[in-house]
Structures are given as structure tokens and as C-alpha cells.
Amino acid sequence: MKRIEWIDVCKFIGIFIIYFWHLGEGIGRSYQFILIYHVPLFFFLSGCTESLQSEISFSDYVKKKAKTILLPFFVFALLSMLLVICYERCGGALILLMVKQILMGGMRNRIFAYSLWFLTCLFVMSLLFFFLKKGKRRSLIFLTGAVLYVITARVLPYKPNLFPMLPYNADCALYYMIFYCTGYCLFPKMQELLQEEGKSRNIVLAAVGILGGVYAVCLFFGKDGLAALLRLPVIRIFHPYLSAMILILWNTALAFFLQKSGLLQKLGRESLYLCGNEFIVKTVAAAGASCLGIAVPPDRPVFCAVYAAVLLLAAHFVLIPLEKRIAGLLRFFLNIF
């Protein structure tokens, strides 16, 4: 499948803000701001790429998603667990707890390697969407995602997006399905617009960039531009969705303007590996910094941003190539035997 450069760069933006956000409240105002859209951004982009997939049988689809999403989850989970065992010298009770967390699919806020929940949630969401896509009509697909969002956000007695109760984050997948459906439904029109060269495209991009940027700045400083509309019941229900989508579209416009950066494209293409390795690279970096007497993570937003960028580059240039080399050696020996 042909790579779409702006999607790769947008994935880089997404993985960077996740690395940055996971540094905690030391990032200042950015903590609450990024919380609004950092996860929805990835589900939206996953829906965009789903729009490019060819029709295959359900069994082949399951095999494909198991190989590209579920298998990496278990690999990264086991690597992370081995790191914890070596670093913490933990006992049998903690090891059994980590094994249970892995077998339950890395439920959000219940998994020791905090980013891995996203992979199982995406796996479940992909399988559910396979059947939604059978409806063909994109308006019906979006409506289904909206209904699932309302049910999970308003009917369930708990917040499935923060503390899911079902294994493999299945209820969390239902909550975020609306973003996957939105990406799937919007992508053809977005790509058609972005491939055009002319004033209309530039005007739309400028408008999205400027209006989205203004909204983002206001939201960053605690002033929500949609606040005046919250009296309307529909707006009140869908406010988190609308707020996230404005920021997501603003990020896609930014990604389009940055799409010629080769490094950002490469980092975006490795977003799954970077997600799986976040816990590993941060644990190793913290251990190394401790030996040198350096406190990490930093307690200032600017330094946190630099630290997040360094971690991403370390994972990209050091950790991931090493993992791929080890995986290649394992495949070689397995083929021999």
C-alpha cells in the first residue's frame, strides 16, 4: 500500500505528544490540553488507513490484525515484563500480577507498561469495524459510531475510556469507535482535497490551520470556544468528541505542511514500535540517568519536550534496529530447525 506522507507525519505528532504527555504534570498546562485528543488522534488515523484496505475475508482480516497488532502487543508486553523483573528484582506475586495483566489484554490504567493498552483496544476496534463496514453507507457507519459513543459515555455507570472493565479494552473500543468511523468516513474527501493543487485547497488548509490554532490556544489557556454552545443537549453530549475533532483536524493540517520531512515520516511509520517501546526506553533512560545523578523526567515543559524527543530518537536509532536484528536472527534459526 502506497504510503501517504501526511498520515505518517501526523502519526509522528501523535506518538510525540503521547511520549510528552506520559511525563506527567511536569509538562504544565499541556497535560490537560493533550488529554483531550492524543488518543482519539490515533484512532482517527487508523480509520483513515482502514479506508485504503481492500476487501478480504473475516478470517484473513483477523490473521492480518493479529499479526500486525496483537502479536506486537504480546512481544512488547513480555519484553517490558522481563525489564521490570530485572530492574525491580520483583517476587513471584508481582510476576503473576503482570502475567494476569497481559492475559487480560493490558486493560487501560491496569497494565504496568502503560501504552500497551492501545494495541489491544485497536485490535478489538478493528474487528468490530470489519462488520460495521459491511453497511457500505458511510453515513450509517458514522451514525453507528455516534450511537456507541452516546451509550458508552452516558449510559454506562463508569468511564470506559479511562477505566475499562472488559478484557482487551472492549468497552473502551466502543467509546472511541466514533473517531475510527470519522476517519474512515472523512478520509476520501480529505485526500481528494489534499491532492488538488490550487486556491481552494490552500484556503481550506489555511482556514483549518488558523481556526484550529486559535481554538487550540484558547483551550490551552482554559477558554473553550464551544462553551457558549454547551446549553444545547446535543452539543453537551458530543462536546468531548467535537473538541477532539477540531484539534485532530488542526493537527492534520499541520502534518500536511510538514509532510516532506523524511525523518518525521520515518518516525511516524514506526509509531507502533515506538508505542510498544515507550515503557522500555523510558525505564532504561531513567536507570541510566540515575547512575549519572540526573533527575528525570524534567520538571519544566520545554525540557520535557526535549526529553521526549530524545527518547523517540533513541528508540528509533538504537532500540528498534536492535529489536529488528534480534527478530531477524530468531527467524533465521527457526527456519533452520
C-alpha positions as CSV (number, residue, x, y, z in Angstrom):
1,M,0.0,0.0,0.0
2,K,1.4,3.4,-1.0
3,R,2.5,5.5,1.9
4,I,0.6,8.7,2.5
5,E,3.1,11.2,3.8
6,W,0.8,13.5,5.8
7,I,-0.7,10.5,7.7
8,D,2.9,9.3,8.6
9,V,3.8,12.7,9.8
10,C,0.5,13.0,11.8
11,K,1.3,9.7,13.4
12,F,4.7,11.2,14.5
13,I,2.9,14.1,16.0
14,G,0.6,11.7,17.8
15,I,3.4,9.5,19.2
16,F,5.4,12.5,20.2
17,I,2.6,14.1,22.3
18,I,2.0,10.7,23.9
19,Y,5.7,10.4,25.0
20,F,5.4,14.0,26.1
21,W,2.1,13.6,28.0
22,H,3.3,10.5,29.8
23,L,6.0,12.6,31.5
24,G,3.2,13.7,33.9
25,E,2.2,17.0,35.3
26,G,5.7,18.4,34.9
27,I,4.6,19.4,31.4
28,G,2.3,22.1,32.9
29,R,-0.8,23.2,31.0
30,S,-0.1,20.8,28.2
31,Y,-1.1,17.9,30.4
32,Q,-4.9,18.7,30.4
33,F,-4.7,20.1,26.8
34,I,-3.2,16.9,25.3
35,L,-5.5,14.7,27.2
36,I,-8.4,16.0,25.1
37,Y,-7.2,14.5,21.8
38,H,-4.0,12.4,22.0
39,V,-5.7,9.0,21.9
40,P,-8.6,10.0,19.6
41,L,-6.0,11.2,17.1
42,F,-4.6,7.7,16.6
43,F,-8.0,6.1,16.3
44,F,-8.9,8.7,13.7
45,L,-5.8,8.0,11.7
46,S,-6.4,4.2,12.0
47,G,-9.9,4.8,10.5
48,C,-8.3,6.8,7.6
49,T,-6.0,3.9,6.8
50,E,-8.8,1.4,7.0
51,S,-10.4,3.3,4.1
52,L,-7.5,2.1,2.0
53,Q,-7.8,-1.6,2.8
54,S,-9.0,-4.0,0.1
55,E,-11.9,-6.4,0.8
56,I,-10.8,-9.7,2.3
57,S,-12.5,-12.5,4.3
58,F,-13.0,-12.1,8.0
59,S,-10.6,-15.0,8.8
60,D,-7.8,-13.3,6.7
61,Y,-8.6,-10.0,8.3
62,V,-8.3,-11.5,11.8
63,K,-5.0,-13.1,10.9
64,K,-3.7,-9.8,9.5
65,K,-4.7,-7.8,12.5
66,A,-3.4,-10.5,14.9
67,K,0.0,-10.4,13.2
68,T,0.3,-6.6,12.9
69,I,-1.3,-5.6,16.2
70,L,-1.9,-8.4,18.7
71,L,1.4,-10.2,18.2
72,P,3.4,-7.0,18.8
73,F,1.3,-6.4,22.0
74,F,2.4,-9.7,23.5
75,V,6.1,-9.3,22.3
76,F,6.4,-5.8,23.8
77,A,4.5,-6.9,27.0
78,L,6.9,-9.8,27.6
79,L,9.9,-7.6,26.9
80,S,8.6,-5.0,29.3
81,M,7.9,-7.6,31.9
82,L,11.4,-9.0,31.6
83,L,12.8,-5.5,32.1
84,V,10.7,-5.0,35.2
85,I,11.8,-8.3,36.6
86,C,15.5,-7.5,36.0
87,Y,15.2,-3.9,37.1
88,E,13.0,-4.3,40.2
89,R,14.0,-7.8,41.2
90,C,10.4,-8.4,41.9
91,G,9.0,-11.6,43.5
92,G,6.6,-14.2,42.3
93,A,3.4,-12.3,43.4
94,L,4.3,-9.3,41.2
95,I,5.3,-11.5,38.3
96,L,1.9,-13.3,38.5
97,L,0.1,-10.0,38.6
98,M,1.9,-8.8,35.4
99,V,1.2,-12.1,33.6
100,K,-2.5,-11.6,34.5
101,Q,-2.5,-8.0,33.2
102,I,-1.0,-9.3,29.9
103,L,-3.5,-12.1,29.6
104,M,-6.4,-9.7,30.2
105,G,-5.2,-7.7,27.3
106,G,-3.4,-4.8,29.0
107,M,-6.5,-3.0,30.3
108,R,-6.0,0.7,30.4
109,N,-4.7,2.0,33.7
110,R,-4.2,-1.6,34.9
111,I,-1.1,-2.5,32.8
112,F,2.4,-1.9,34.1
113,A,3.6,-0.9,30.6
114,Y,1.1,2.0,30.2
115,S,1.0,2.4,26.4
116,L,0.3,-1.2,25.5
117,W,-3.5,-1.0,26.2
118,F,-3.8,0.9,23.0
119,L,-2.8,-2.1,20.9
120,T,-5.5,-4.5,22.2
121,C,-8.1,-1.7,22.1
122,L,-7.2,-1.1,18.4
123,F,-7.3,-4.8,17.7
124,V,-10.9,-5.2,19.1
125,M,-12.0,-2.0,17.4
126,S,-10.6,-3.2,14.0
127,L,-12.5,-6.5,14.3
128,L,-15.8,-4.7,15.3
129,F,-15.3,-2.2,12.4
130,F,-15.0,-5.1,9.9
131,F,-18.7,-5.8,10.4
132,L,-19.7,-2.1,10.6
133,K,-18.0,-1.6,7.2
134,K,-20.3,-4.1,5.7
135,G,-23.0,-1.5,5.8
136,K,-21.3,0.3,2.9
137,R,-23.1,3.6,3.5
138,R,-20.6,5.9,5.3
139,S,-23.4,8.0,6.9
140,L,-24.8,4.8,8.5
141,I,-21.3,3.8,9.7
142,F,-20.8,7.2,11.3
143,L,-24.2,7.1,12.9
144,T,-23.4,3.7,14.4
145,G,-20.2,5.1,15.9
146,A,-22.1,8.1,17.3
147,V,-24.7,5.8,19.0
148,L,-22.0,3.6,20.5
149,Y,-20.3,6.8,21.8
150,V,-23.5,8.0,23.5
151,I,-24.2,4.7,25.1
152,T,-20.8,4.2,26.5
153,A,-20.4,7.8,27.5
154,R,-23.8,8.4,29.0
155,V,-25.4,5.0,29.9
156,L,-22.5,3.0,31.4
157,P,-22.0,3.7,35.2
158,Y,-18.3,4.1,34.7
159,K,-15.9,5.8,32.3
160,P,-14.8,3.1,29.8
161,N,-12.3,5.4,28.1
162,L,-10.3,5.8,31.4
163,F,-11.1,2.6,33.4
164,P,-12.4,-0.1,31.1
165,M,-14.0,-3.1,32.8
166,L,-13.9,-5.6,29.9
167,P,-10.8,-7.6,28.8
168,Y,-8.8,-6.3,25.9
169,N,-10.4,-2.9,26.5
170,A,-13.5,-3.9,24.5
171,D,-15.7,-1.2,26.2
172,C,-13.0,1.4,25.6
173,A,-13.0,0.4,21.9
174,L,-16.8,1.0,21.7
175,Y,-16.3,4.5,23.3
176,Y,-13.6,5.5,20.8
177,M,-15.2,3.9,17.8
178,I,-16.7,7.2,16.7
179,F,-13.2,8.5,15.9
180,Y,-12.4,5.4,13.9
181,C,-15.6,5.8,12.0
182,T,-15.0,9.5,11.5
183,G,-11.5,8.8,10.0
184,Y,-13.0,6.2,7.7
185,C,-15.8,8.4,6.5
186,L,-13.8,11.7,6.1
187,F,-10.6,10.3,4.6
188,P,-11.7,10.0,0.9
189,K,-12.9,13.6,0.9
190,M,-9.8,14.8,2.8
191,Q,-7.5,13.0,0.4
192,E,-9.3,14.3,-2.6
193,L,-8.9,17.9,-1.3
194,L,-5.3,17.5,-0.3
195,Q,-4.3,16.0,-3.7
196,E,-5.7,19.1,-5.5
197,E,-3.3,22.0,-6.2
198,G,-5.0,25.3,-6.2
199,K,-6.5,28.1,-4.2
200,S,-9.4,26.1,-2.9
201,R,-7.1,23.6,-1.1
202,N,-4.9,26.3,0.2
203,I,-7.8,28.3,1.5
204,V,-9.3,25.3,3.3
205,L,-5.9,24.4,4.8
206,A,-5.3,27.9,5.9
207,A,-8.8,28.2,7.5
208,V,-8.4,24.8,9.3
209,G,-4.9,25.8,10.4
210,I,-5.8,29.3,11.7
211,L,-9.2,28.5,13.2
212,G,-7.9,25.2,14.7
213,G,-4.8,27.0,16.0
214,V,-6.9,29.8,17.7
215,Y,-9.2,27.2,19.3
216,A,-6.2,25.2,20.5
217,V,-4.5,28.3,22.0
218,C,-7.7,29.3,23.8
219,L,-8.3,25.8,25.0
220,F,-4.7,25.6,26.2
221,F,-5.3,28.6,28.4
222,G,-8.6,27.2,29.7
223,K,-11.0,29.1,27.4
224,D,-13.2,26.7,25.4
225,G,-14.6,28.2,22.2
226,L,-17.5,25.8,22.3
227,A,-18.6,26.7,25.8
228,A,-21.4,29.0,24.6
229,L,-23.0,26.1,22.8
230,L,-23.0,23.7,25.8
231,R,-26.5,24.6,26.7
232,L,-27.7,22.6,23.7
233,P,-28.1,19.0,24.8
234,V,-26.6,17.5,21.6
235,I,-23.6,19.7,21.8
236,R,-23.2,18.9,25.5
237,I,-23.2,15.2,24.8
238,F,-20.8,15.4,21.9
239,H,-18.6,18.1,23.3
240,P,-15.6,15.9,24.0
241,Y,-15.8,14.5,20.5
242,L,-16.2,17.9,18.8
243,S,-13.4,19.4,20.9
244,A,-11.1,16.5,20.0
245,M,-12.0,16.6,16.3
246,I,-11.2,20.3,16.0
247,L,-7.7,19.6,17.4
248,I,-7.3,16.5,15.3
249,L,-8.1,18.4,12.0
250,W,-5.8,21.1,13.1
251,N,-3.0,18.5,13.6
252,T,-3.7,17.0,10.1
253,A,-3.3,20.5,8.5
254,L,0.0,20.9,10.4
255,A,1.1,17.4,9.3
256,F,0.3,18.3,5.6
257,F,2.7,21.3,5.8
258,L,5.4,19.1,7.4
259,Q,4.9,16.1,5.2
260,K,8.2,16.5,3.2
261,S,10.3,15.8,6.3
262,G,11.9,12.4,5.8
263,L,12.7,11.9,9.5
264,L,9.2,12.7,10.6
265,Q,7.8,10.3,8.0
266,K,10.1,7.5,9.3
267,L,9.2,8.1,12.9
268,G,5.5,8.1,12.0
269,R,5.8,4.8,10.1
270,E,7.3,3.3,13.3
271,S,4.6,4.6,15.6
272,L,3.5,1.1,16.6
273,Y,7.1,0.1,17.5
274,L,7.5,3.4,19.3
275,C,4.3,2.9,21.2
276,G,5.4,-0.6,22.3
277,N,8.8,0.5,23.3
278,E,7.8,3.6,25.3
279,F,7.9,1.9,28.7
280,I,11.2,0.2,27.8
281,V,13.0,3.2,26.5
282,K,11.8,5.4,29.4
283,T,12.8,2.8,32.0
284,V,16.2,2.3,30.6
285,A,16.7,6.1,30.2
286,A,15.7,6.6,33.9
287,A,18.1,3.9,35.1
288,G,20.9,5.5,33.1
289,A,20.2,9.0,34.3
290,S,20.0,7.7,37.9
291,C,23.5,6.3,37.6
292,L,24.7,9.7,36.3
293,G,22.9,11.6,39.1
294,I,20.4,13.2,36.7
295,A,16.8,13.6,37.7
296,V,14.3,12.5,35.0
297,P,11.8,13.4,33.8
298,P,12.5,17.1,33.9
299,D,10.1,19.4,35.8
300,R,9.7,22.1,33.1
301,P,7.6,21.8,29.9
302,V,10.4,22.9,27.5
303,F,12.9,20.4,29.0
304,C,10.2,17.7,29.0
305,A,9.6,18.3,25.2
306,V,13.3,17.9,24.5
307,Y,13.5,14.8,26.7
308,A,10.5,13.2,24.9
309,A,12.2,14.0,21.5
310,V,15.5,12.4,22.7
311,L,13.6,9.3,23.9
312,L,11.9,9.0,20.5
313,L,15.2,9.3,18.6
314,A,16.9,6.8,20.9
315,A,14.1,4.3,20.3
316,H,14.3,4.9,16.6
317,F,18.0,4.8,16.1
318,V,19.1,2.3,18.8
319,L,16.3,0.2,20.3
320,I,14.1,-0.6,17.3
321,P,17.1,-1.6,15.0
322,L,18.4,-3.8,17.7
323,E,15.0,-5.5,18.1
324,K,14.6,-6.0,14.4
325,R,18.1,-7.5,14.2
326,I,17.3,-10.0,17.1
327,A,13.9,-10.8,15.4
328,G,15.8,-11.5,12.2
329,L,18.2,-13.8,13.9
330,L,15.3,-15.7,15.6
331,R,13.5,-16.1,12.3
332,F,16.8,-17.4,10.8
333,F,17.3,-20.1,13.4
334,L,13.6,-21.1,13.4
335,N,13.9,-21.6,9.6
336,I,17.0,-23.8,10.1
337,F,15.3,-26.0,12.7
